[in-house]
Amino acid sequence: MNMTKYHWVCSYDICHPKRLRQVHQLLSMLGIALNYSVFYLSLTAAQFKQLCQKLNKLIAASDDVRLYKCTSLSSIRLIGELTPEGIALINAKGVVF
C-alpha cells in the first residue's frame, strides 16, 4: 500500500451555516487552518479519496470547495510572520507541521 503523503491546500466558500460548520470540522480534524476557510492537508491517496467522498456528501451544488496540490509547509516562503515566535502549527490531533 502506498503511504506517500501529498500536500494540499483546501479553500471553501459555503453560505449555509450548517454545511459550513460541517466542512470546517471535517477539515479541522485532518489538517491545519491557515485562515478560517483555508486549510493545509497532508494526506495519503486513500485519505484524499475519503475526504473527497465525505465532502461530496456534505456540500450542495452551490458550494465552492477547491483542493490544490502544493508543496509541504516546510518549504514555503513567507512574507510577514506566519505565527508568533515559539508557536507551532498543529492540527486537531496534535500533529506538528
BAMAR-913446 format. One line per field, with one value per residue (C-alpha): residue number from 1; residue in one letter; chain; x, y, z. Coordinates in nm, 2 decimals. Layout:
% residues N
seq: [NUM ...]
type: [a ...]
mol: [A ...]
u: [X ...]
v: [Y ...]
w: [Z ...]
//
This chain:
% residues 97
seq: [1 2 3 4 5 6 7 8 9 10 11 12 13 14 15 16 17 18 19 20 21 22 23 24 25 26 27 28 29 30 31 32 33 34 35 36 37 38 39 40 41 42 43 44 45 46 47 48 49 50 51 52 53 54 55 56 57 58 59 60 61 62 63 64 65 66 67 68 69 70 71 72 73 74 75 76 77 78 79 80 81 82 83 84 85 86 87 88 89 90 91 92 93 94 95 96 97]
type: [m n m t k y h w v c s y d i c h p k r l r q v h q l l s m l g i a l n y s v f y l s l t a a q f k q l c q k l n k l i a a s d d v r l y k c t s l s s i r l i g e l t p e g i a l i n a k g v v f]
mol: [A A A A A A A A A A A A A A A A A A A A A A A A A A A A A A A A A A A A A A A A A A A A A A A A A A A A A A A A A A A A A A A A A A A A A A A A A A A A A A A A A A A A A A A A A A A A A A A A A]
u: [0.00 0.13 0.17 0.32 0.17 0.06 0.02 -0.30 -0.45 -0.82 -1.03 -1.41 -1.69 -2.01 -2.31 -2.52 -2.42 -2.47 -2.27 -2.01 -1.96 -1.96 -1.69 -1.48 -1.50 -1.40 -1.10 -1.00 -0.96 -0.74 -0.52 -0.44 -0.63 -0.41 -0.71 -1.07 -1.17 -0.82 -0.66 -0.33 -0.36 -0.10 -0.29 -0.22 -0.40 -0.66 -0.72 -0.76 -1.02 -1.21 -1.20 -1.34 -1.62 -1.71 -1.71 -1.93 -2.19 -2.17 -2.18 -2.45 -2.41 -2.39 -2.09 -1.74 -1.47 -1.13 -0.83 -0.49 -0.19 0.11 0.45 0.50 0.48 0.85 0.94 0.72 0.84 0.69 0.63 0.55 0.50 0.32 0.29 0.43 0.78 0.76 0.42 0.39 0.12 -0.06 -0.38 -0.67 -0.49 -0.18 0.04 0.30 0.36]
v: [0.00 0.34 0.56 0.86 1.18 1.45 1.81 2.01 2.35 2.34 2.65 2.68 2.93 2.79 3.02 2.77 2.78 2.41 2.29 2.55 2.42 2.05 2.12 2.33 2.05 1.78 1.98 2.07 1.70 1.64 1.95 2.29 2.61 2.87 3.10 3.04 2.89 2.78 2.45 2.28 1.90 1.62 1.31 0.97 0.90 0.69 0.97 1.22 0.99 0.95 1.33 1.39 1.14 1.30 1.65 1.54 1.41 1.74 2.01 2.14 2.23 2.60 2.55 2.61 2.37 2.37 2.15 2.25 2.02 2.20 2.17 2.09 2.37 2.31 2.45 2.75 3.11 3.35 3.72 3.86 3.64 3.31 3.27 3.44 3.31 2.98 2.88 2.58 2.49 2.18 2.00 1.89 1.56 1.74 1.67 1.94 2.06]
w: [0.00 -0.09 0.22 0.04 0.17 -0.07 0.03 -0.04 0.02 0.06 0.04 0.05 0.02 0.17 0.26 0.46 0.83 0.89 0.59 0.66 1.01 0.90 0.63 0.88 1.14 0.89 0.77 1.12 1.20 0.90 0.87 1.00 0.94 0.76 0.76 0.85 0.52 0.41 0.53 0.47 0.45 0.43 0.31 0.15 -0.17 0.02 0.28 -0.01 -0.17 0.15 0.21 -0.14 -0.08 0.26 0.10 -0.18 0.08 0.28 0.02 -0.21 -0.58 -0.49 -0.26 -0.37 -0.24 -0.40 -0.34 -0.47 -0.47 -0.32 -0.15 0.21 0.47 0.55 0.21 0.18 0.15 0.39 0.36 0.70 1.01 0.99 1.36 1.67 1.76 1.96 1.84 1.61 1.36 1.49 1.38 1.60 1.66 1.79 1.49 1.44 1.09]
//
